[in-house]
């Protein structure tokens, strides 16, 4: 399935834009404004990506969402998580901005920037260095998508 991303409609809507693209990929049309209304605002700007509200919002829409800090990946292997994110869906945070994962072919990581909808190519090792200053991985699994892959969560590892 191709990714159809609408650029962020407001300056602090990068999370809303990438989540809208994930939902749209699976046949759900949810506006960025509606997504924003279901998330918790960050302390300075943007939205929190690791709280109860975002996880409940995903679950209500048929998804499991598991965020991982850049140094909290299963088995301390970010490349394995990126492969799992590519099988399903994934978002990547670098500092105060969130990107949509398009593809991962080690060492090439292709992201989509919701600011302008453009592809951004990163080297895997460059990406990890950039994430050291406040990055995260977000694994998004469609519960009804028929994909036959393992479900990874922070507390359980691979199920």
N, C-alpha and C positions, 0 to 999 in steps of 0.2 A: 504494500500500500504506500502511496506517496504521501508526503507531508505537505499540508496546505496551511501555511502560517500567515496570519494577519499581523502586520507589525503592531507593536504595542501602541494602544490608543492614547495613553497618558504616559508621562515621563517615568512614573514608577510602576508601570504595568508589565514589566518584562516577564514576571512569573505568570501573570494572567494570559499573556500572549502565548507562551509556550504550552501552558496547560490547555488552552483553547485548541491549539493545534493537535495535541494528543487526543483530546476528546473527539475532535472533528474526524481524525483518522479512523476512529472506531464508530462513526456514525452519530455522534452526539453533538448537537449545535447548542453551545452555551456561550453567551456573550462574555466579553472580558469584564464588563461591569458586574454581571451576575457572579462570575468567579471571584472578583474582588470582594463582593458582599459576603462571601462565604469563607474568607481568609482573615487572619489576624494581622493587623498593621504592625510593621516593625517599629522599633523605638524611634528611629530617625526618619526612615522612609521605606517604601516598598512593603513587602509582606514576609511574615515568618514562614519558613519552609519546613520547620520541624516542631509542630505542635498538634494538639488534639484536633483542632478545627480542620486543618488541611487533610489529615488522615480520614476524618469522618466524612468530609466532602468527597474525597475519592471513593470511599466505601459506598456511600449513597449512590454513586454513579457507576458502580460495578468494577472498581479498581482497588488494588492494594498498592499503597505508596510507602516506600521505605527509603528514608534519607540516610546517607552515610557521610560522616566527615571524611575529609581527604585522607586521614590516617586511621579510619575505622572500617576499612573495607574487609569483607570476609577473607580470612586466611592471610590478611595483609597483602592481597594481590589485586590492585585496582584494575589490571588488565582483564582478569576474570570477570569482575563486575561490569566492566565496559562491554564485554562480549554478551553478558546476560542482558544488559540494557539494550543492546542492539537487537537481540532476539525479541524483546518486548518493546519498551519505550523508556527513554531516560532524559533527565535534565542534568545540567552541570552548572554549578555556581562557581564563579571566579570573582573574588572580592564582593562587590555589591551588585553583580549582574548575573543573570541566569540565561543559559543557552540551551537549545534543544539539540540533543545528540542525533546526528543524521546517520553516520557510519563510523565504524572503527575497524581499520585494517592495519594492525600493528606495523609500524609506529605511527600511522596516519590517523588522526582523529578529525572528523568533519562535523562541525557544529553549525547551527543556524542561529544567527543573531536576531532577536526579536526587535531590536532598535530599527533595523532597516531591511530585514528579511534576507540578508546576504549570507552566503556560506563563508565560514571561517575555518581555515585549515590550520591545525596545530600538530606539532610533533608530540607524541605521547609523553616524553620526558619533559618537554617544555610545558605542557599542560600541568603536569604534576608540580613543577616548580612554581607556576603561577597560582596554583591552588593552595600552596603553603601559607599564603597570606589571608586565608579565610575562604576556603572552597568546600564544596560538597558534591556528592553524586546522589541523584534521586532515581531510584528504580521504580518504574510504574508498570504494573501487571494488570492486564484486563482479565477479570475473573471469568468472563464469558466469551473470550476470544478464541477458544479452541486450541490455544498453543499448548503444546505438551512439553513444558520445560519445568525445571525445578523452581520452587519459590524460595527466595532468599530473604530472610529478615535478620535484623540485628541480633535478636535473642536466640534464634534457632539455627543460624547457619543455613546450610542447604537442607531442604526437606524433600 
